[in-house]
Amino acid sequence: AGPGQGHELDDVAPLSSLPGWRQHSLVAAPLRRRLFTRRRARMDLVGAAIEVDGLVKRYGATEAVRGVSVTVAEGETYGYLGPNGSGKTTTIRCLLGLLRPTSGSMRVFGEDVGRNLGSILSRIGHIPGEFGLWPQMTGRECLEYLASLHPRKPVRYAELCDRFELVDADLDKEVRFYSRGMRQKIAIVQAFQ
C-alpha cells in the first residue's frame, strides 16, 4: 500500500523537525494533526491506560528524566523509544512503583500510581529487560508459580500457550533446556495470563 492508504509511517514527522528537539531528549515522533485528532477521539471513547504528566526523576544533581508527558489509550500499542540513557527504563520503573519520582504525576487505568499501586499492579503484567526463570523447574511450573503470586486468576493461560505454540512437551521440559526464544515466550505468557 502506498501513501494515504492507512500506513501510520506516512503521518510521522522526523524528530529533527520538532521545535526544541535535542539528541538526548526522550521523545516519540508525534503524529501529524489528522492522526492526533483520531487518537484524541479514541481516547474520549475508551479512556487512558497510561497518563504521565511532567515526570521528573533526579539522582542528586543528575536528571534522569526531564518533564516526560505521555498518554496512551486503552488498547493502543505504543512504542516508547529513545537513545541509551534517555530515561526510558527509569520512566517504566516509576510507573511500576519501583522508583519514586522527584515530581510529576502518573496514572494507570485512571488510578494514581503513588496512592493506588497495589490496585494497579493487580491489573497489569510486566516483562523486565532481564527476565530470569528457575532452570530446574519446567516452563509449566514457572508459569503456575508466577501466576500464584498475582491476585487475579490466569484466565488467558491456555489461549496464550496456544497462540505461542507452547505444547505440553515444551511446557513439561526443564527451563535449562529452553532456547532464548522459548524463555521469551514464557515471559510473555506470564505477563499476560
WOFENWO-V227192 format. One record per residue. N is the residue number from 1. RES is the residue in one small letter. BURIAL is # if it has 24 or more other C-alpha atoms within 12 Angstrom, else .. Layout:
((N,RES,BURIAL) (N,RES,BURIAL))
This chain:
((1,a,.) (2,g,.) (3,p,.) (4,g,.) (5,q,.) (6,g,.) (7,h,.) (8,e,.) (9,l,.) (10,d,.) (11,d,.) (12,v,.) (13,a,.) (14,p,.) (15,l,.) (16,s,.) (17,s,.) (18,l,.) (19,p,.) (20,g,.) (21,w,.) (22,r,.) (23,q,.) (24,h,.) (25,s,#) (26,l,#) (27,v,#) (28,a,#) (29,a,#) (30,p,#) (31,l,.) (32,r,.) (33,r,.) (34,r,.) (35,l,.) (36,f,.) (37,t,.) (38,r,.) (39,r,#) (40,r,.) (41,a,.) (42,r,.) (43,m,.) (44,d,.) (45,l,.) (46,v,.) (47,g,.) (48,a,#) (49,a,#) (50,i,#) (51,e,#) (52,v,#) (53,d,#) (54,g,.) (55,l,#) (56,v,#) (57,k,#) (58,r,.) (59,y,.) (60,g,.) (61,a,.) (62,t,.) (63,e,.) (64,a,#) (65,v,#) (66,r,#) (67,g,#) (68,v,#) (69,s,#) (70,v,#) (71,t,#) (72,v,#) (73,a,#) (74,e,.) (75,g,.) (76,e,.) (77,t,.) (78,y,.) (79,g,.) (80,y,.) (81,l,.) (82,g,.) (83,p,.) (84,n,.) (85,g,.) (86,s,#) (87,g,#) (88,k,#) (89,t,#) (90,t,#) (91,t,#) (92,i,#) (93,r,#) (94,c,#) (95,l,#) (96,l,#) (97,g,#) (98,l,.) (99,l,#) (100,r,#) (101,p,#) (102,t,#) (103,s,.) (104,g,#) (105,s,#) (106,m,#) (107,r,#) (108,v,#) (109,f,#) (110,g,#) (111,e,#) (112,d,#) (113,v,#) (114,g,#) (115,r,.) (116,n,.) (117,l,#) (118,g,.) (119,s,.) (120,i,#) (121,l,#) (122,s,.) (123,r,#) (124,i,.) (125,g,.) (126,h,#) (127,i,.) (128,p,.) (129,g,.) (130,e,.) (131,f,.) (132,g,.) (133,l,#) (134,w,.) (135,p,.) (136,q,.) (137,m,.) (138,t,#) (139,g,#) (140,r,#) (141,e,#) (142,c,#) (143,l,#) (144,e,.) (145,y,.) (146,l,#) (147,a,#) (148,s,.) (149,l,.) (150,h,#) (151,p,.) (152,r,.) (153,k,.) (154,p,#) (155,v,.) (156,r,.) (157,y,#) (158,a,.) (159,e,.) (160,l,.) (161,c,#) (162,d,.) (163,r,.) (164,f,.) (165,e,.) (166,l,#) (167,v,.) (168,d,.) (169,a,.) (170,d,#) (171,l,#) (172,d,.) (173,k,.) (174,e,.) (175,v,#) (176,r,.) (177,f,.) (178,y,#) (179,s,.) (180,r,.) (181,g,.) (182,m,#) (183,r,#) (184,q,#) (185,k,#) (186,i,#) (187,a,#) (188,i,#) (189,v,#) (190,q,#) (191,a,#) (192,f,#) (193,q,#))
